């Protein structure tokens, strides 16, 4: 009995210890792609050979792997098609268009053969996911080579990827190859492609694309044969001689989790060397109506790059490409695809947002299916500041529209927690506001909670510690706690895992001039706690700010000279009694900065009669 008990205790200890190490010892998988693709511009089909070297850095033995076959989403009856036709507010770019595609307009990705270390393996296609039973398990620390022959067809442009988009760009080649799914401490992330974005494995890409010689390409990675392909890539003064009907473009992209390219025979290719040494490529249609905007965009893009370098961290790659294509704006490794027939302000705005994703998605690679608000929200926050600076805009409150978007959702009755899987929102609009607006407010409001300086330090340290990894929400909030010294788990929990709202009010104010005191009764009406700032305005126009700490933070905002007794969350009311010598109070206001996302500000101000 004792022996059995000892064994049981040992097993329990081992299980507990492993679970603990999963939370503290970070690991991630690695994959290296070598691909050769032969593209036919007449029928938009391509044949590919892919050698994939996969290293299992996990503590687990893997008996199966999964690939994403994204182009299979663009077929009648696919999950993307059915979801778009059944959700109440479909993306207008999709609607019912997939259901109407003909055989020569659909997208597909077909696997012709697959071998593991020279041994054929069994596989099955399930929509946009390839399920593979390995011939031999991959042990912890071991690598295996998977060789695949595949064929693809580029769909008519509908969502992100496609051919002949609305602005006439021939090829927007995003999510175009069989991509190995991510495996991490939560297991496999083999999500079907229904509507949202991706989560991928870090690695190196070596890609050769053979295509009609008249096409000009741009995308992820560094061109390896510039003097063969030309089009602005070649050495200065070098004349390029093209023979035959095709050219092979050779790109290498190190330490990325995606590879994208775009192509068009009428692309103009400009490049600019930023002051930090980064080469910025611009590929856009030879269209006189947009050319001036695209030329003027180039200096603004350098300004954006330098802003993000300063306020997040240094961009680590040698190049970044801004390419006309796609169906709006979408980020990819070392590049973005954006529609280009816009006003200049809109062109800068979409570039600012998509370029910021280079940091918050392609260097800080959060799982967008589970934590889309970290990517879209953090990007919205930093790109709003960047765009205002480079365009010399000076709004009093740069996040006013963002806050209003969140408050409208919070009061709508349709809000879902930010822990909701990105494909599981009841409404597309609810997803969009939650990811973009509420995600941005998370950061802006954190600036209210700990102070702007500490928020700036948090963002920089977060990037420094977690670039080239896959951080989770807890990883970010732990950085914020280390930087500030405050306890912040309550903030992460209430804001992202519930739909609790911030709602504080001034219940009553008694201004006793004879006693030189004012008594302010405050009330917490929402379930989400906050530290509170209360401003008094006096008859002579002067103001005074008082700070009420939140007890569960175990911390006080450092810049405040006037700090009151802390407010325990469970107490719904708080009495603030203040001396007001020789002054008459005319107004009392909760959160004059309006950085606190109070869902009802109508009860945040009390005006007093003399």
HELIX and SHEET records of a PDB file:
HELIX    1   1 UNK A    2  UNK A   24  1                                  23    
HELIX    2   2 UNK A   70  UNK A   73  5                                   4    
HELIX    3   3 UNK A   79  UNK A   86  1                                   8    
HELIX    4   4 UNK A   98  UNK A  100  5                                   3    
HELIX    5   5 UNK A  226  UNK A  229  1                                   4    
HELIX    6   6 UNK A  288  UNK A  311  1                                  24    
HELIX    7   7 UNK A  344  UNK A  360  1                                  17    
HELIX    8   8 UNK A  372  UNK A  390  1                                  19    
HELIX    9   9 UNK A  400  UNK A  410  1                                  11    
HELIX   10  10 UNK A  428  UNK A  432  1                                   5    
HELIX   11  11 UNK A  433  UNK A  438  3                                   6    
HELIX   12  12 UNK A  439  UNK A  450  1                                  12    
HELIX   13  13 UNK A  452  UNK A  466  1                                  15    
HELIX   14  14 UNK A  473  UNK A  484  1                                  12    
HELIX   15  15 UNK A  489  UNK A  497  1                                   9    
HELIX   16  16 UNK A  551  UNK A  553  5                                   3    
HELIX   17  17 UNK A  601  UNK A  603  5                                   3    
SHEET    1   A 8 UNK A 119  UNK A 120  0                                        
SHEET    2   A 8 UNK A 108  UNK A 116 -1                                        
SHEET    3   A 8 UNK A 143  UNK A 153 -1                                        
SHEET    4   A 8 UNK A  45  UNK A  55 -1                                        
SHEET    5   A 8 UNK A  30  UNK A  40 -1                                        
SHEET    6   A 8 UNK A 203  UNK A 212  1                                        
SHEET    7   A 8 UNK A 246  UNK A 256 -1                                        
SHEET    8   A 8 UNK A 222  UNK A 223 -1                                        
SHEET    1   B 4 UNK A 122  UNK A 126  0                                        
SHEET    2   B 4 UNK A 129  UNK A 138 -1                                        
SHEET    3   B 4 UNK A  62  UNK A  68 -1                                        
SHEET    4   B 4 UNK A 179  UNK A 180 -1                                        
SHEET    1   C 4 UNK A 162  UNK A 163  0                                        
SHEET    2   C 4 UNK A 171  UNK A 173 -1                                        
SHEET    3   C 4 UNK A 261  UNK A 264 -1                                        
SHEET    4   C 4 UNK A 216  UNK A 219 -1                                        
SHEET    1   D 2 UNK A 182  UNK A 184  0                                        
SHEET    2   D 2 UNK A 187  UNK A 189 -1                                        
SHEET    1   E 5 UNK A 267  UNK A 273  0                                        
SHEET    2   E 5 UNK A 279  UNK A 285 -1                                        
SHEET    3   E 5 UNK A 319  UNK A 324  1                                        
SHEET    4   E 5 UNK A 335  UNK A 338  1                                        
SHEET    5   E 5 UNK A 329  UNK A 332 -1                                        
SHEET    1   F 3 UNK A 504  UNK A 512  0                                        
SHEET    2   F 3 UNK A 517  UNK A 524 -1                                        
SHEET    3   F 3 UNK A 573  UNK A 579 -1                                        
SHEET    1   G 5 UNK A 563  UNK A 567  0                                        
SHEET    2   G 5 UNK A 543  UNK A 550  1                                        
SHEET    3   G 5 UNK A 532  UNK A 538 -1                                        
SHEET    4   G 5 UNK A 585  UNK A 590 -1                                        
SHEET    5   G 5 UNK A 605  UNK A 607 -1                                        
END                                                                             
